[in-house]
Amino acid sequence: MELKRVVVTGLGAISPLGNDVATTWSNAVAGKSGAGPITHFDASKFKTQFACEVKDFDPAAHFDRKKLRQLDLYAQYAIVAARQAIADAGLDSDESLNKNRVGVIVAAGIGGLHTFEEEAGYYALNEANGPKYNPFFIPKMIADIASGHISMEYGYHGPNFGTVSACASSNNAIIDAFNLIRLGKADVILSGGAEAAIFPAGVGGFNSMHALSTRNDSPETASRPFSKSRDGFVMGEGSAVLVLEELEHALARGAKIYAEVAGGGLSADAYHLTATHPEGLGAILAMTNALEDAGMKPADIDYINVHGTSTPVGDISEVKAIKEVFGDHAYNLNISSTKSMTGHLLGATGALEAMFSVKAVQENVVPPTINHMPDDLDEEIDYNLNFTFDRAQNREVRAALSNSFGFGGHNATVIVKKFEK
């Protein structure tokens, strides 16, 4: 069976850097930080009091009061990002679209954490009178519901589900969509991720694991991947959605094509509940599998959007993995961690970083890794590699590889490349 080709024809984003793709991308290229003091709740008693929040997002501008009762914040982000991607791809104006062959796969690593937190707190306050829960509690909370809402809004009857693999979730969603389309099971799939966990349970939970940066005196510089003084990740939130489409279907309707999805690779560390393998064995396997799936050699890749969370162990293991997979070509690559600007969007992070990778391929610009000081060097990191510190770099990007690694040892790598007929 000949596999079909899959291209990206639409993009949507709600992120700490902007509430659309153009703003998010321009701020990333400019090296702006999305971090600041937490406003979603009073974090004054928490070890970490800052995050990369979405700014100026008014739910009432997008949903009526009845609909808002049904939607956790993570699902709101997903639906708005999906609307942007659908409009960008021209799907909303295509009357010939066979909606039975349009799917939605939107991931979440956690899902409706705020809804769960609110309902659990309400029960604790009213325990003496017996349980009394919001009838929308369960459908607001579950991690697959964003896909359901999007399909219902547009009448898409194709494959519909959410993927959950912690911080690899939305790369898994993209790979699932890619495989379904190239196997002929769908013509179009909206794929991505959403997350909104900047609430007491999220921040407090990650604080208890010592996973978050506690640099409260300087939020904007707290996410500093590959620097010796890195002390944990900065939590982010938002959503990114990509329209993946079978090539002939896209050409037949005259769709613009951003890039081609070349391949995807999956693996497990099988090592530790939360830590990556210190030698990057799972990351090596995921990248190797992705290259094999794409029919590409290491030398075909020009840019890697790394997982790069700014954690002491994770950054080192990923560098080791890159050097093992790419050999001498590793020194010809541009490498960058856009988490230095956006923070870590957990289950949505892979989709946002896939969007950055698509834009890098389209525009031949590599966004930077910010917050690095020349004297802040870790002896375990090879600084002969080009981490694209501080400023974006213009270069030909024939193909970009994007890594996402999650708690539980889940690894997922996506490769996108320039589209050529």
C-alpha positions in Angstrom: 0.0 0.0 0.0 1.4 3.4 -1.0 1.3 5.9 1.8 -0.3 9.3 1.1 1.6 12.5 1.7 0.4 14.8 4.5 0.8 18.6 4.5 0.0 21.5 6.9 -2.6 23.9 5.6 -3.7 25.8 8.6 -2.4 27.1 12.0 -4.0 28.5 15.1 -2.5 29.5 18.5 -3.4 31.0 21.8 -0.1 31.3 23.7 1.8 33.3 26.3 3.3 35.3 23.4 0.1 36.2 21.7 -3.5 35.2 20.9 -2.9 34.3 17.3 -0.2 32.8 15.2 1.2 36.0 13.7 1.7 37.6 17.1 3.0 34.5 18.8 5.6 33.9 16.0 6.7 37.6 15.8 7.3 37.7 19.5 9.2 34.4 19.4 11.4 35.7 16.7 12.0 38.9 18.7 13.0 36.9 21.7 10.3 38.1 24.1 9.5 36.4 27.3 5.9 35.5 28.2 6.6 35.2 31.9 5.3 37.3 34.7 3.6 37.2 38.1 0.7 34.8 38.3 -2.7 36.5 38.0 -5.0 33.5 37.9 -4.9 33.2 41.6 -3.1 34.5 44.7 0.2 32.8 44.6 1.9 34.8 47.3 2.3 31.8 49.6 3.6 29.4 46.9 7.3 28.7 46.2 6.7 29.7 42.6 4.8 32.9 42.1 5.1 33.4 38.3 4.3 31.7 35.1 3.8 32.2 31.4 0.1 33.0 31.3 -2.1 33.8 28.3 -2.8 37.5 28.3 -5.9 39.5 27.4 -8.0 36.5 26.7 -11.7 37.3 27.3 -13.8 34.1 27.2 -17.0 36.2 26.8 -15.7 37.5 23.5 -15.7 33.9 22.2 -18.5 32.1 24.0 -22.0 32.9 25.3 -22.8 32.3 29.0 -24.5 29.0 28.4 -21.5 27.6 26.5 -19.0 28.9 29.1 -20.8 26.8 31.8 -19.7 23.7 29.8 -16.1 24.7 29.1 -12.9 24.5 31.3 -10.3 27.1 30.3 -8.2 24.5 28.5 -11.1 23.7 26.2 -11.8 27.4 25.6 -8.2 27.8 24.4 -8.4 24.7 22.2 -11.7 25.8 20.5 -10.4 29.3 19.8 -7.1 28.0 18.4 -9.1 25.5 16.3 -11.3 28.2 14.9 -8.2 30.1 13.8 -6.7 27.1 12.1 -9.9 26.2 10.3 -10.3 29.8 9.0 -6.6 29.9 8.1 -7.0 26.7 6.1 -10.2 27.9 4.4 -12.2 24.9 5.7 -15.0 27.0 7.0 -15.8 28.3 3.5 -15.4 25.0 1.6 -18.9 23.8 0.8 -17.6 20.7 -0.9 -15.8 19.4 2.2 -16.7 15.8 3.1 -17.1 16.2 6.8 -17.3 12.5 7.3 -13.5 12.5 6.5 -12.5 15.4 8.7 -11.3 14.5 12.2 -10.1 16.2 15.4 -7.4 15.0 17.7 -6.6 17.5 20.4 -4.4 16.5 23.3 -4.2 17.5 26.9 -1.7 16.2 29.4 -4.0 17.1 32.4 -7.2 18.5 31.0 -9.7 20.4 33.2 -7.6 20.7 36.3 -9.2 24.0 37.4 -12.7 22.5 37.1 -11.6 19.5 39.2 -10.0 21.8 41.8 -13.2 23.9 42.0 -15.5 21.0 42.3 -13.4 19.2 44.9 -13.2 22.3 46.9 -16.9 22.9 46.7 -17.5 19.4 48.0 -15.2 19.9 50.9 -17.0 23.0 51.9 -20.4 21.3 51.7 -19.6 17.8 52.8 -22.0 18.0 55.8 -24.9 18.4 53.4 -23.9 15.5 51.1 -22.4 15.7 47.6 -23.6 18.3 45.2 -21.7 18.6 41.9 -22.2 20.7 38.8 -23.7 18.5 36.1 -21.0 19.7 33.8 -18.2 18.7 36.1 -17.2 15.5 34.4 -17.6 16.6 30.7 -15.7 19.9 31.6 -12.8 18.0 33.3 -12.0 15.1 31.0 -9.0 15.4 28.7 -10.7 14.4 25.5 -13.5 16.9 25.6 -11.9 19.7 23.5 -11.9 17.4 20.5 -15.6 16.7 21.1 -16.6 20.3 21.3 -14.7 21.2 18.1 -16.2 18.4 16.1 -19.7 19.3 17.3 -19.2 23.0 16.4 -18.3 22.2 12.8 -20.0 18.8 12.2 -16.8 16.9 11.7 -17.5 13.2 11.8 -14.1 11.8 11.2 -11.7 10.3 13.8 -12.2 12.1 17.1 -10.2 11.6 20.3 -7.6 13.1 22.6 -4.2 11.7 23.4 -2.6 11.8 26.9 1.1 11.2 27.3 2.0 14.0 29.7 4.2 16.6 28.0 4.5 14.5 24.8 0.7 14.5 24.4 0.3 16.9 21.5 3.2 15.4 19.5 1.4 12.1 19.9 -1.7 13.8 18.6 0.1 15.1 15.5 1.7 11.7 14.8 -1.7 9.9 15.2 -3.3 12.4 12.7 -0.4 12.0 10.3 -0.7 8.2 10.3 -4.5 8.2 9.9 -4.3 10.5 6.9 -1.4 8.7 5.2 -3.3 5.4 5.6 -6.3 6.9 3.9 -8.6 7.0 6.9 -9.2 10.7 6.7 -8.7 13.6 4.4 -8.2 16.3 7.0 -7.5 16.2 10.8 -7.2 19.1 13.2 -4.5 18.2 15.5 -2.8 19.8 18.5 -3.1 20.3 22.2 -4.3 22.6 25.0 -3.6 23.1 28.6 -4.5 25.5 31.4 -3.0 24.3 34.7 -1.8 27.6 36.2 -3.9 27.2 39.3 -3.1 26.2 42.9 -3.2 22.4 42.3 -1.0 22.7 39.2 1.6 25.1 40.7 1.6 23.5 44.1 1.8 20.0 42.7 4.8 20.7 40.5 6.4 22.7 43.4 6.2 19.7 45.6 8.2 17.8 43.0 10.8 20.6 42.9 10.2 20.8 39.1 9.4 24.5 38.8 11.9 27.4 38.8 11.5 29.5 42.0 13.3 32.6 40.6 10.5 34.9 41.8 12.7 38.0 41.6 13.2 37.6 37.9 10.3 35.8 36.1 11.3 36.9 32.6 14.7 35.3 32.9 13.7 32.2 34.9 13.5 29.8 31.9 17.1 29.5 30.9 17.7 26.2 29.0 21.3 25.0 28.7 22.5 27.5 31.3 24.3 26.3 34.4 22.0 28.3 36.7 18.7 26.7 35.4 16.6 25.6 38.3 13.4 24.2 36.8 10.8 24.9 34.2 8.3 27.8 34.0 4.7 26.7 33.6 2.9 27.9 30.5 -0.6 27.6 29.1 -2.6 27.9 25.9 -3.2 25.9 22.8 -2.0 25.3 19.3 -3.8 23.5 16.5 -2.5 22.5 13.1 -4.6 21.4 10.1 -3.1 18.3 8.6 -4.4 17.4 5.2 -3.8 14.7 2.5 -1.7 16.3 -0.2 -4.0 15.7 -3.2 -7.0 16.8 -1.2 -5.2 20.1 -0.4 -4.1 20.7 -4.0 -7.6 19.9 -5.3 -9.1 22.7 -3.2 -6.3 25.1 -3.8 -5.2 25.3 -0.2 -2.0 27.1 0.8 0.6 24.7 2.1 3.0 25.7 4.9 5.1 22.5 5.1 4.9 18.8 4.7 4.8 16.4 7.7 7.7 14.0 7.0 7.6 11.5 9.8 7.2 10.8 13.5 9.0 8.7 16.1 7.9 7.2 19.4 9.7 5.5 22.3 9.7 5.0 26.0 12.6 5.6 28.4 11.4 2.7 30.6 13.6 4.3 33.3 11.9 6.7 35.8 8.6 8.1 36.8 9.5 11.7 36.0 13.2 11.9 35.0 14.5 11.4 31.5 17.2 8.7 31.0 20.5 10.4 31.9 22.1 9.2 28.6 19.0 10.2 26.6 18.3 6.6 25.4 14.6 7.2 24.8 15.3 10.5 23.1 17.8 8.8 20.8 15.3 6.1 19.9 12.5 8.6 19.2 14.6 10.8 16.9 16.1 7.8 15.1 12.6 6.3 14.6 11.4 9.7 13.3 14.3 9.9 10.8 13.7 6.4 9.6 9.9 7.0 9.3 10.6 10.1 7.2 13.2 8.3 5.0 15.7 11.0 5.9 19.3 11.1 7.0 20.6 13.2 10.0 22.2 15.5 7.5 18.8 16.4 6.1 17.8 18.2 9.3 18.7 21.9 9.7 16.8 22.9 12.9 15.8 21.1 16.1 13.2 22.6 18.4 14.3 20.8 21.5 12.2 19.8 24.5 14.7 22.0 26.5 12.7 22.6 29.7 15.4 24.3 31.7 15.7 21.4 34.2 19.1 20.3 35.5 19.0 16.7 34.2 16.7 17.0 31.2 18.7 19.6 29.2 21.9 17.5 29.5 20.4 14.2 28.5 18.8 15.8 25.4 22.1 17.3 24.3 23.7 13.9 24.7 21.0 12.3 22.6 21.4 14.9 19.8 25.1 14.4 19.6 24.6 10.6 19.5 22.0 10.7 16.7 23.5 13.5 14.6 27.2 12.9 15.1 29.4 15.6 13.4 26.3 17.1 11.7 25.1 18.2 15.2 27.5 21.1 14.8 25.8 22.2 11.6 22.3 22.4 13.2 20.5 25.3 14.8 19.1 24.2 18.1 16.7 26.2 20.2 14.3 26.0 23.1 11.3 28.2 22.6 10.3 27.2 26.1 12.7 29.9 27.2 10.0 32.4 26.0 6.7 30.5 26.2 7.4 28.4 29.3 6.3 24.8 29.3 2.7 24.3 28.1 2.7 20.7 29.3 0.3 18.7 27.0 0.1 21.6 24.6 3.8 22.2 24.3 4.4 19.8 21.3 1.8 21.4 19.2 3.0 24.9 19.8 6.6 23.8 19.1 5.5 22.0 15.9 3.9 25.3 14.9 7.2 27.1 15.5 9.0 24.4 13.5 6.5 24.8 10.6 7.1 28.6 10.6 10.8 28.1 10.7 10.6 25.9 7.6 8.3 28.3 5.9 10.3 31.5 6.7 13.8 30.2 7.0 14.1 31.8 10.5 15.1 30.0 13.7 13.7 31.5 16.9 16.2 31.9 19.7 16.9 30.4 23.1 16.8 33.5 25.4 18.1 34.2 28.9 21.6 32.8 28.4 24.6 34.6 29.9 28.0 34.0 28.3 29.6 33.2 31.7 26.7 30.9 32.9 28.2 27.7 31.5 27.6 24.1 32.4 30.6 21.9 32.0 28.4 19.0 31.0 27.0 20.9 27.9 28.9 21.2 24.7 28.7 24.9 23.7 30.2 24.3 20.3 26.7 23.3 19.4 24.6 26.3 18.1 21.9 26.8 20.6 20.7 30.0 18.9 21.3 32.0 22.0 19.7 35.4 22.4 18.8 36.2 18.8 16.9 34.6 16.0 19.0 33.4 13.1 18.2 33.5 9.4 19.2 30.3 7.5 17.7 27.8 5.1 15.6 25.4 7.0 14.9 22.4 4.7 13.6 20.3 7.6 13.0 20.8 11.3 12.7 18.2 14.0 10.7 18.8 17.2 11.1 16.8 20.4 8.6 16.3 23.3 9.3 14.2 26.3 6.8 13.4 29.1 6.5 12.1 32.6 6.3 8.3 32.4 9.1 8.2 29.9 7.0 9.1 26.9 9.0 10.4 23.9 7.6 11.7 20.7 9.4 13.4 17.8 7.9 15.1 14.8 9.7 16.1 11.6 8.4 18.7 9.1 10.0 19.8 5.9 9.6 22.1 3.0 6.9 21.1 0.6 8.0 20.2 -2.9 5.5 18.9 -5.5 
